Amino acid sequence: MQLLPLLGTFALFLGVTVAVPAQEKRVHHQPDLSDHVHDDAQGYQYDHEAFLGKEEAKTFDQLTPEESKERLAKIVDRIDTDKDGYVSHAELRHWIKHRQRKYIEENVDKHWKDYDQNKDGKIAWAEYKNTTYGSHLDDESSDLEDRETYKAMLRRDERRFKVADRDGDGIATRDEFTAFLHPEEYDYMKDLVVQETIEDIDKNDDGKINLEEYIGDMFSPEEGEHEPDWVKTEKKHFTEFRDVNKDGFLDASEVAQWILPGEVDHADNEAKHLIHETDTDRDEKITKKEILANWNMFVGSQATNYGEDLTRKHDEL
């Protein structure tokens, strides 16, 4: 399921140049390591983004195979923190979690300068509000419906800001601002994530999600369009798994189990997967030699990118 942007569309209709953060409208599950399907038969883009982070994976896709392997060798040296010549499961898991955390930190970095207007190393609610919304809330020239929608977004932003602001002083530290932009990463924000999810999907405002709302959030058929198999599967998931108490609705606790399955450790699973596919001598750890022999699972290059393009074009024929 896609993570939906909270403010971008409305910034466009206003025609403003405010620095809108890359917030998520909601989080449908513990954030995965990549938006790509994890299917090695279709390519290794999931593994590349999991291992390198999304932005760095794009950089590797522009390199020659030789350059990619050379950079990968240097990365392996960094992952092998105890310098024993092996990459263990623990070291690889730590590296993957570090790369994913780095993506979040870079995202916060990108917006921090825009919002910290007085450069005091903190972001007050007033700074965020003024930078994001400016004077457009009172702009009588804009469409009334759009203006009301914008005001509703402001109220939602303010509620999220207040929850993220743990000491309640109206000023966000860097960690609190990170919680505001990426609430799915913080335990104390999870009730709010659930609340926002229900508000987005619950069209009849009864405080819970029925099957029609659940499917409608994911699939809006065009006229005459047949229901795809994945929708039938989702209906089955709703009935058999999501709706734990079988009352026909998802309440807050059931939504929490759906979108925040805490038992899933994507970094752990990916570390196990990479080791399993690379560990030729089955000693449950991998050497630089083993990694470089299987380099295209870890990183991309111009060659692997070209190969995936060829596969896509063949499939389209």
VOVO-866894 format. One line per 2 residues: number of its first residue (from 1); for each residue x negated, y negated, z of N, C-alpha, C. Coordinates in pm, whole numbers, padded with zeros to 5 digits. Each point is the difference from the previous one (the first is absolute). Example, Ala and Ser with C-alpha at 12.3 -4.5 7.8 and 13.67 -1.06 7.14 Angstrom:
1> -01319 00569 00780 00089 -00119 00000 -00090 -00120 00000  00035 -00105 -00072 -00082 -00119 00006 00077 -00109 00073 $
END
This chain:
1> -00084 00118 00000 00084 -00118 00000 -00088 -00124 00000  00050 -00101 -00063 -00081 -00119 -00014 00013 -00090 00121 $
3> -00105 -00073 00028 00004 -00105 00100 00041 -00128 -00070  00106 -00065 00048 00057 -00111 -00074 -00047 -00133 00057 $
5> -00042 -00095 -00087 -00046 -00128 00049 00112 -00081 00062  -00033 -00071 00106 00101 -00073 00076 00031 -00135 -00060 $
7> -00102 -00074 -00044 00022 -00139 -00034 -00028 -00036 -00145  -00073 00081 -00072 -00050 -00040 -00131 00110 -00046 -00096 $
9> 00112 00074 -00007 00106 -00035 -00093 00055 -00138 00027  00017 -00032 00128 00062 -00127 00035 -00095 -00116 -00019 $
11> -00129 00024 00011 -00096 -00105 -00032 00010 -00037 -00147  00029 00100 -00084 00010 -00025 -00142 00123 -00086 -00032 $
13> 00114 00032 00061 00119 -00077 -00034 -00011 -00144 00047  -00081 -00023 00104 -00017 -00137 00047 -00101 -00077 -00084 $
15> -00081 00074 -00075 -00100 -00066 -00080 -00107 -00067 00082  -00030 00056 00118 -00097 -00063 00088 -00131 00076 -00007 $
17> -00104 -00060 00053 -00132 00061 -00004 -00048 00033 00141  00093 00029 00090 -00039 00034 00136 -00075 00132 -00001 $
19> -00086 00016 00098 -00079 00124 00010 00081 00103 00074  00073 00080 -00073 00087 00101 00062 -00081 00126 00026 $
21> 00003 00051 00123 -00080 00119 00032 00056 00124 -00066  -00089 00096 -00020 00042 00127 -00060 00063 00087 00107 $
23> 00107 -00049 00060 00070 00079 00102 00078 00112 -00067  00039 00096 00077 00089 00102 -00050 00138 -00024 00057 $
25> 00099 00024 -00085 00137 -00016 00047 00029 00103 00107  -00050 00117 -00022 00014 00103 00102 -00100 00110 -00029 $
27> -00009 00093 00091 -00093 00112 -00016 00081 00127 00006  -00011 00084 -00101 00083 00120 -00004 -00067 00122 00058 $
29> -00128 -00004 00018 -00066 00100 00079 -00137 -00050 00036  -00064 00073 00088 -00135 -00041 00036 -00076 -00022 -00129 $
31> -00066 -00115 -00016 -00056 -00033 -00130 -00091 00108 -00055  00028 00043 -00123 -00081 00102 -00063 -00130 -00064 -00049 $
33> -00093 00083 -00044 -00131 -00049 -00040 00001 -00057 -00141  00103 00032 -00078 00008 -00047 -00138 00145 00009 -00045 $
35> 00035 -00083 -00098 00134 00007 -00058 00009 00108 -00108  -00114 00056 -00040 -00001 00103 -00103 00044 00135 00057 $
37> 00053 00083 -00087 00038 00136 00040 -00127 00079 00032  00003 00076 00111 -00117 00079 00036 00011 00136 -00067 $
39> -00039 00005 -00126 00006 00123 -00079 -00125 00005 -00086  -00095 00085 00038 -00127 00005 -00072 00018 00037 -00147 $
41> 00109 00069 -00032 00023 00037 -00139 00028 -00122 -00087  00046 -00108 00063 00030 -00123 -00074 -00114 -00101 00007 $
43> -00103 00030 00075 -00112 -00094 00013 -00034 -00022 00146  -00104 -00079 00022 -00053 -00019 00135 00018 -00142 00053 $
45> 00094 -00076 -00058 00016 -00140 00043 00034 -00011 00149  00082 00093 00049 00032 -00001 00143 -00127 00015 00082 $
47> -00082 00098 -00037 -00123 00025 00075 -00096 -00118 -00008  -00009 -00062 -00118 -00089 -00116 -00016 00041 -00113 00094 $
49> 00130 -00031 00003 00047 -00110 00085 -00009 00035 00147  00021 00126 00033 -00013 00043 00139 -00145 -00012 00048 $
51> -00092 00039 -00086 -00142 00004 00037 -00064 -00139 -00003  00040 -00082 -00097 -00066 -00129 -00019 00082 -00120 00049 $
53> 00132 00017 00008 00087 -00116 00018 00047 -00045 -00137  00115 -00063 -00006 00064 -00030 -00128 -00084 -00094 -00087 $
55> -00052 -00107 00059 -00074 -00097 -00079 -00134 00056 -00049  -00072 00069 00088 -00129 00055 -00038 00016 00109 -00106 $
57> 00110 00075 00004 00024 00102 -00102 00010 -00063 -00138  00060 -00118 -00008 00010 -00070 -00129 -00138 -00037 -00051 $
59> -00089 -00040 00091 -00136 -00036 -00038 -00074 00118 -00061  00013 00116 00062 -00067 00120 -00050 00052 00040 -00138 $
61> 00127 -00028 -00027 00058 00037 -00130 -00066 -00075 -00116  -00073 -00107 00032 -00068 -00078 -00103 -00146 00040 -00018 $
63> -00048 00092 00082 -00141 00040 -00005 -00022 00118 -00094  -00123 00015 -00046 -00036 00120 -00076 -00007 00117 00098 $
65> 00009 00123 -00048 -00013 00116 00090 -00130 -00004 00080  -00108 -00040 -00064 -00128 -00005 00070 00003 -00101 00115 $
67> 00057 -00118 -00027 00010 -00103 00104 00090 00046 00115  00110 00066 -00035 00092 00050 00103 -00069 00101 00091 $
69> -00072 00092 -00060 -00070 00103 00079 -00110 -00061 00086  -00067 -00100 -00052 -00106 -00066 00077 00058 -00071 00123 $
71> 00112 -00069 -00021 00064 -00069 00114 00058 00101 00099  00056 00110 -00052 00056 00103 00088 -00110 00057 00089 $
73> -00118 00022 -00054 -00110 00055 00080 -00033 -00091 00117  00005 -00132 -00023 -00027 -00096 00108 00112 00002 00105 $
75> 00122 00019 -00046 00113 00008 00093 -00013 00123 00089  -00041 00111 -00059 -00017 00124 00078 -00098 -00023 00114 $
77> -00108 -00073 -00027 -00098 -00029 00106 00064 -00078 00114  00093 -00088 -00034 00069 -00079 00104 00099 00086 00079 $
79> 00064 00094 -00067 00098 00086 00068 -00070 00094 00099  -00117 00048 -00037 -00077 00094 00084 -00065 -00077 00114 $
81> 00079 -00033 00100 -00046 -00090 00106 -00105 00064 00091  00003 00131 00017 -00100 00064 00086 -00125 00044 -00077 $
83> 00000 -00028 -00131 -00117 00023 -00086 -00052 00145 00004  00095 00096 00003 -00042 00141 00001 00005 00062 -00139 $
85> 00031 -00083 -00101 00004 00050 -00136 00133 00059 -00042  00099 -00004 00090 00132 00053 -00029 00107 -00106 00029 $
87> 00109 00007 -00074 00119 -00079 00031 00101 00093 00065  00028 -00023 00126 00095 00084 00073 00142 -00052 -00021 $
89> 00096 00081 00043 00140 -00041 -00007 00021 -00128 00080  -00057 -00008 00119 00018 -00118 00086 -00058 -00125 -00066 $
91> -00117 00014 -00061 -00063 -00115 -00066 00082 -00046 -00120  00051 00094 -00076 00076 -00035 -00119 00134 -00062 00038 $
93> 00065 00055 00102 00127 -00058 00047 -00022 -00143 00049  -00107 -00021 00076 -00031 -00134 00052 -00022 -00098 -00116 $
95> -00072 00044 -00102 -00026 -00085 -00116 00130 -00039 -00071  00087 00097 -00024 00126 -00026 -00070 00086 -00098 00080 $
97> 00009 00020 00131 00078 -00093 00083 -00063 -00139 -00003  -00132 -00007 -00001 -00070 -00128 -00008 00032 -00072 -00130 $
99> 00001 00073 -00111 00029 -00063 -00129 00143 -00052 -00006  00093 00074 00057 00139 -00045 -00001 00017 -00122 00090 $
101> -00069 00001 00115 00007 -00116 00089 -00063 -00122 -00065  -00103 00022 -00078 -00068 -00110 -00069 00095 -00068 -00098 $
103> 00085 00078 -00065 00098 -00057 -00092 00092 -00097 00074  00044 00040 00118 00088 -00087 00079 -00074 -00127 00042 $
105> -00124 00018 00046 -00079 -00116 00044 -00023 -00098 -00115  -00026 00053 -00119 -00021 -00088 -00115 00129 -00072 -00037 $
107> 00113 00069 00016 00128 -00063 -00027 00026 -00116 00096  -00032 00021 00127 00017 -00106 00100 -00098 -00115 -00030 $
109> -00124 00035 -00034 -00100 -00102 -00035 00051 -00090 -00111  00064 00061 -00098 00045 -00072 -00119 00100 -00109 00036 $
111> 00081 00025 00104 00104 -00095 00037 -00036 -00089 00118  -00099 00040 00076 -00032 -00071 00123 -00032 -00147 -00026 $
113> -00082 -00027 -00100 -00042 -00137 -00028 00118 -00088 -00040  00098 00059 -00068 00116 -00078 -00044 00086 -00045 00117 $
115> 00007 00082 00104 00092 -00029 00109 -00065 -00071 00119  -00127 00023 00021 -00070 -00067 00110 -00036 -00142 -00044 $
117> 00101 -00086 00000 -00018 -00133 -00058 -00097 -00088 00077  00000 00014 00133 -00089 -00086 00079 -00134 00068 00031 $
119> -00021 00119 -00058 -00128 00070 00008 -00047 00024 00144  00097 00037 00087 -00037 00027 00140 -00013 00149 00028 $
121> 00007 00082 -00105 -00015 00144 00018 00126 00069 00048  00113 -00070 -00004 00130 00056 00038 00105 -00054 -00095 $
123> 00115 00065 -00004 00109 -00046 -00085 00125 -00019 00084  00041 -00124 00015 00122 -00031 00072 00120 00027 -00089 $
125> 00115 00029 00062 00121 00022 -00078 00029 -00121 -00089  -00022 -00119 00051 00025 -00121 -00079 -00087 -00003 -00126 $
127> -00125 00044 00012 -00090 00002 -00116 00052 00098 -00105  00038 00119 00045 00052 00099 -00094 00128 -00050 -00065 $
129> 00091 -00052 00079 00129 -00047 -00052 -00019 -00112 -00101  -00084 -00098 00034 -00020 -00114 -00089 -00065 00041 -00132 $
131> -00097 00092 00008 -00071 00043 -00121 00089 00085 -00089  00079 00087 00060 00083 00092 -00078 00128 -00065 -00050 $
133> 00066 -00075 00087 00133 -00052 -00033 00001 -00148 -00033  -00094 -00076 00055 -00007 -00143 -00030 00132 -00071 00025 $
135> 00035 -00088 -00092 00123 -00079 00016 00117 00059 -00078  -00020 00119 -00057 00102 00055 -00090 00126 00048 00072 $
137> -00010 00019 00130 00120 00042 00073 00106 -00110 -00001  -00045 -00124 -00011 00094 -00114 00003 00019 -00062 -00136 $
139> -00050 00069 -00104 00008 -00054 -00135 00141 00019 -00055  00075 -00110 -00005 00139 00008 -00045 00012 00027 -00149 $
141> -00111 -00014 -00073 00006 00021 -00146 -00001 00147 -00037  -00041 00086 00094 -00005 00143 -00031 00137 00063 00019 $
143> 00020 00114 -00061 00126 00071 00007 00034 00037 00144  00125 -00021 00039 00040 00023 00139 -00023 00144 00042 $
145> 00038 00095 -00086 -00017 00141 00035 -00147 00033 00019  -00083 -00052 -00090 -00144 00023 00012 -00054 -00061 00128 $
147> 00048 -00119 00033 -00048 -00068 00121 00038 00078 00125  00121 00055 00001 00044 00080 00115 -00082 00129 00011 $
149> -00031 00058 -00112 -00084 00120 00000 -00137 -00033 00057  -00054 -00114 -00040 -00130 -00044 00047 00001 -00022 00151 $
151> 00110 -00058 00050 00012 -00022 00144 00006 00133 00076  00069 00098 -00060 00006 00133 00063 -00139 00062 00005 $
153> -00078 -00022 -00103 -00136 00053 -00001 -00086 -00069 00105  00023 -00128 00018 -00072 -00073 00104 00031 00057 00138 $
155> 00128 00025 00026 00039 00056 00131 -00066 00136 00021  -00006 00079 -00105 -00061 00132 00011 -00151 -00011 00023 $
157> -00064 -00090 -00072 -00143 -00024 00021 -00028 -00046 00142  00084 -00089 00050 -00021 -00053 00135 00015 00110 00104 $
159> 00097 00087 -00018 00019 00112 00092 -00123 00091 -00002  -00050 00029 -00120 -00116 00087 -00010 -00123 -00067 00063 $
161> -00014 -00129 -00022 -00113 -00073 00056 00003 00005 00153  00119 -00018 00056 00014 00000 00146 -00033 00137 00059 $
163> 00038 00106 -00069 -00032 00134 00050 -00151 00025 -00010  -00060 -00045 -00109 -00145 00018 -00018 -00079 -00081 00102 $
165> 00054 -00115 00039 -00065 -00091 00095 00017 00053 00141  -00088 00090 00041 00019 00076 00124 00003 -00088 00124 $
167> -00079 -00106 00003 00000 -00084 00120 00103 -00112 -00006  00075 -00008 -00110 00112 -00093 -00009 -00037 -00146 00002 $
169> -00121 -00034 -00043 -00040 -00142 00003 00028 -00072 -00131  00063 00070 -00097 00033 -00064 -00126 -00118 -00012 -00095 $
171> -00111 00061 00038 -00122 -00007 -00080 -00053 00141 -00019  -00030 00037 -00125 -00048 00135 -00030 -00151 00003 -00007 $
173> -00058 00090 00078 -00141 00031 -00018 -00014 00081 -00129  -00122 00030 -00038 -00019 00079 -00122 00068 00136 00011 $
175> -00013 00064 00115 00062 00131 00017 00152 -00011 -00004  00055 -00102 00061 00145 -00020 -00001 00050 -00032 -00141 $
177> -00078 -00077 -00075 00040 -00032 -00137 -00006 00125 -00088  -00097 00087 00027 -00007 00128 -00071 00125 00083 00030 $
179> 00044 00000 00126 00122 00071 00037 00121 -00059 -00071  -00001 -00131 -00019 00110 -00067 -00070 00005 00042 -00147 $
181> -00116 00004 -00066 -00004 00036 -00141 00013 00151 -00024  -00051 00080 00093 -00003 00146 -00016 00056 00067 00126 $
183> 00127 -00018 00029 00056 00051 00126 -00006 00151 00013  -00004 00070 -00113 -00005 00147 00005 -00126 00052 00064 $
185> -00101 -00086 00014 -00128 00042 00058 -00002 -00009 00153  00103 -00055 00060 -00001 -00029 00144 00120 00065 00069 $
187> -00029 00077 00104 00107 00069 00073 00104 -00097 00055  -00045 -00114 00050 00095 -00091 00064 00091 -00072 -00101 $
189> -00028 00017 -00130 00083 -00060 -00104 00099 00100 -00062  -00008 00125 00041 00075 00103 -00073 00151 -00012 00016 $
191> 00048 -00045 00116 00144 -00020 00015 00051 -00104 -00099  -00082 -00102 -00022 00038 -00104 -00096 -00001 00054 -00142 $
193> -00096 00084 -00033 -00005 00062 -00133 00127 00079 -00025  00044 00075 00100 00123 00077 -00012 00120 -00094 -00019 $
195> 00004 -00106 00081 00111 -00096 -00008 00006 -00065 -00139  -00114 -00041 -00053 -00002 -00064 -00131 00043 00098 -00110 $
197> -00041 00126 00013 00038 00100 -00098 00151 00019 -00003  00061 00012 00117 00145 00017 00007 00070 -00122 -00059 $
199> -00046 -00119 00034 00063 -00122 -00052 -00005 -00005 -00152  -00109 00048 -00059 -00015 -00004 -00145 00093 00099 -00071 $
201> 00020 00116 00059 00073 00107 -00069 00148 00002 00037  00033 -00046 00120 00137 00005 00052 00085 -00112 -00062 $
203> 00068 00032 -00108 00075 -00100 -00075 00132 -00040 00066  00059 00088 00080 00129 -00034 00063 -00015 -00050 00142 $
205> -00125 -00021 00042 -00030 -00062 00130 00062 00073 00119  -00001 00133 -00006 00050 00075 00116 -00114 00049 00089 $
207> -00123 -00040 -00034 -00114 00033 00084 -00058 00139 -00022  00043 00067 -00105 -00054 00133 -00031 00005 00020 -00150 $
209> -00060 00109 -00047 -00016 00023 -00144 00076 00126 -00040  00094 -00016 -00093 00070 00118 -00051 -00069 00051 -00127 $
211> 00048 00111 -00053 -00065 00063 -00115 00000 -00092 -00122  00112 -00066 -00024 00010 -00090 -00116 -00103 -00113 00010 $
213> -00016 -00056 00119 -00098 -00107 00019 -00142 00053 -00014  -00024 00117 00053 -00131 00063 -00006 -00044 00022 -00145 $
215> 00090 00057 -00081 -00033 00024 -00141 -00002 -00131 -00078  00094 -00088 00029 00009 -00127 -00072 -00124 -00085 00015 $
217> -00072 00017 00109 -00124 -00074 00022 -00111 00047 -00095  00012 00124 -00048 -00105 00059 -00084 00038 00008 -00146 $
219> 00129 00012 -00027 00043 00032 -00137 00128 -00075 -00034  -00006 -00080 -00106 00118 -00069 -00052 00018 00043 -00144 $
221> 00091 00092 -00027 00013 00055 -00135 00051 -00103 -00101  -00056 00007 -00119 00054 -00078 -00110 00129 00067 -00047 $
223> 00080 -00073 -00075 00127 00055 -00046 -00025 00125 -00085  00064 00108 00037 -00014 00125 -00074 -00123 00081 00034 $
225> -00081 -00051 00092 -00124 00071 00036 00030 00118 00091  -00062 00113 -00030 00018 00118 00083 -00087 -00010 00125 $
227> 00047 00061 00106 -00075 -00001 00125 -00121 00091 -00011  -00121 -00055 00019 -00120 00084 -00012 -00010 00100 00115 $
229> -00082 00102 -00021 -00014 00107 00099 -00053 -00052 00133  -00090 -00102 -00005 -00059 -00048 00125 00106 -00066 00089 $
231> 00105 -00056 -00062 00108 -00059 00080 00078 00112 00070  00024 00109 -00070 00068 00114 00063 -00083 00051 00119 $
233> -00133 00000 -00018 -00089 00044 00108 00009 -00094 00118  00003 -00131 -00026 00010 -00097 00109 00133 00013 00074 $
235> 00107 00027 -00071 00130 00022 00066 -00008 00120 00094  -00069 00103 -00047 -00017 00119 00083 -00084 -00031 00123 $
237> -00106 -00079 -00019 -00083 -00040 00113 00080 -00079 00103  00085 -00091 -00049 00083 -00079 00091 00088 00091 00084 $
239> 00069 00092 -00066 00098 00086 00068 -00067 00103 00092  -00108 00061 -00050 -00058 00112 00073 -00107 -00041 00101 $
241> -00070 -00110 -00027 -00114 -00036 00085 00012 -00137 00067  00031 -00102 -00078 00001 -00136 00056 00111 -00018 00104 $
243> 00120 00046 -00035 00115 -00013 00089 -00004 00110 00105  -00079 -00023 00103 -00028 00104 00098 00125 00045 00073 $
245> 00086 -00094 00040 00119 00037 00078 00122 00029 -00087  -00019 -00001 -00132 00103 00041 -00096 00130 -00080 00013 $
247> -00013 -00131 00026 00121 -00083 00008 00024 -00080 -00128  -00084 00024 -00102 00018 -00068 -00127 -00071 -00134 -00011 $
249> -00074 -00037 00104 -00069 -00129 00001 -00142 00017 00055  -00086 -00097 -00033 -00130 -00009 00064 00004 -00115 00099 $
251> -00019 00031 00129 -00008 -00105 00100 -00147 -00040 00017  -00026 -00088 00095 -00136 -00053 00016 -00103 00108 00028 $
253> 00035 00096 00085 -00098 00105 00033 -00028 00089 -00121  00104 00027 -00079 -00019 00083 -00119 -00078 -00076 -00108 $
255> 00024 -00130 -00013 -00078 -00081 -00094 -00146 -00002 00042  -00026 -00009 00130 -00138 00000 00050 -00071 00130 -00036 $
257> 00071 00113 00014 -00060 00128 -00036 -00029 00008 -00149  00083 -00067 -00079 -00016 00000 -00145 -00119 -00085 -00045 $
259> -00005 -00125 00047 -00099 -00094 -00055 -00131 -00003 00078  00000 00052 00122 -00120 -00006 00083 -00035 00137 00056 $
261> -00025 00096 -00087 -00034 00134 00050 -00142 00002 00054  -00012 -00026 00128 -00131 -00018 00061 -00092 00120 -00008 $
263> 00055 00118 -00026 -00085 00118 -00002 -00081 00011 -00129  00033 -00078 -00101 -00071 00006 -00127 -00127 -00083 00006 $
265> -00113 00064 -00021 -00129 -00069 -00004 -00055 00016 -00142  00028 -00099 -00085 -00038 00011 -00141 -00152 00007 -00017 $
267> -00073 -00074 00082 -00146 00002 -00010 -00055 00138 00034  00057 00062 00103 -00042 00134 00039 00028 00100 -00111 $
269> 00120 -00009 -00057 00037 00092 -00107 -00089 -00017 -00123  -00031 -00127 -00034 -00084 -00025 -00117 -00142 00048 00023 $
271> -00052 -00019 00120 -00135 00049 00031 -00006 00152 -00016  00100 00069 00050 00005 00147 -00014 00007 00039 -00147 $
273> 00080 -00073 -00077 00017 00029 -00142 -00131 -00017 -00076  -00068 -00112 00022 -00125 -00026 -00071 -00108 00103 00035 $
275> -00006 00037 00128 -00099 00100 00040 00033 00136 -00060  00127 00037 00003 00040 00129 -00056 -00035 00011 -00148 $
277> 00020 -00109 -00074 -00024 00002 -00145 -00148 -00015 -00036  -00085 -00037 00097 -00140 -00032 -00028 -00099 00096 00065 $
279> 00042 00064 00108 -00088 00083 00082 -00021 00137 -00066  -00098 00007 -00090 -00019 00124 -00078 -00054 00115 00083 $
281> -00075 -00029 00107 -00053 00111 00081 00087 00032 00121  00113 -00070 00011 00101 00029 00103 -00056 -00005 00143 $
283> -00084 -00101 00026 -00048 -00017 00137 00077 -00111 00073  00110 -00049 -00063 00091 -00098 00057 -00063 -00138 00018 $
285> -00106 -00026 -00075 -00058 -00134 -00008 -00063 -00011 -00138  -00024 -00122 -00044 -00047 -00017 -00137 -00128 -00082 -00006 $
287> -00086 00038 -00093 -00126 -00069 -00020 00015 -00104 -00110  -00099 -00087 -00012 00001 -00097 -00108 00000 00072 -00135 $
289> -00075 00108 -00009 -00006 00076 -00126 00138 00053 -00038  00073 00054 00098 00135 00052 -00027 00094 -00112 -00042 $
291> -00012 -00115 00066 00087 -00113 -00032 -00028 -00050 -00141  -00127 -00016 -00035 -00033 -00050 -00133 00037 00100 -00109 $
293> 00000 00128 00033 00044 00100 -00097 00150 -00011 -00028  00073 -00056 00095 00144 -00018 -00013 00035 -00150 00004 $
295> -00089 -00083 -00052 00007 -00146 00017 00129 -00062 -00049  00057 00053 -00110 00118 -00066 -00059 00127 00020 00083 $
297> -00004 00086 00103 00113 00006 00093 -00008 -00113 00102  -00120 -00045 00030 -00021 -00104 00101 00011 -00141 -00059 $
299> -00055 -00018 -00120 -00003 -00134 -00060 00033 00011 -00148  00047 -00112 -00057 00029 -00005 -00142 -00114 -00062 -00077 $
301> 00020 -00014 -00130 -00097 -00065 -00089 00072 -00032 -00129  -00070 -00064 -00091 00058 -00026 -00131 00041 00129 -00067 $
303> -00080 00105 00018 00027 00128 -00065 00127 00065 00053  00015 00005 00133 00120 00062 00057 00123 -00083 -00032 $
305> -00016 -00132 -00001 00110 -00088 -00036 00045 00026 -00143  -00097 00016 -00090 00029 00026 -00140 00070 00135 -00015 $
307> -00047 00098 00077 00063 00132 -00006 00144 -00003 00045  00027 -00076 00107 00138 -00010 00048 00088 -00072 -00101 $
309> -00056 -00103 -00067 00074 -00071 -00103 00036 00095 -00115  -00097 00086 -00039 00026 00095 -00107 00111 00097 00038 $
311> -00005 00045 00128 00104 00093 00047 00137 -00064 -00004  00006 -00128 00046 00127 -00070 -00001 00055 -00013 -00141 $
313> -00090 -00038 -00096 00045 -00018 -00138 00047 00131 -00060  -00069 00109 00035 00041 00133 -00050 00137 00036 00053 $
315> 00022 -00030 00129 00131 00033 00061 00112 -00079 -00062  -00032 -00123 -00049 00104 -00085 -00056 00039 00043 -00141 $
317> -00087 00080 -00066 00028 00040 -00138 00111 00105 -00008 $
END
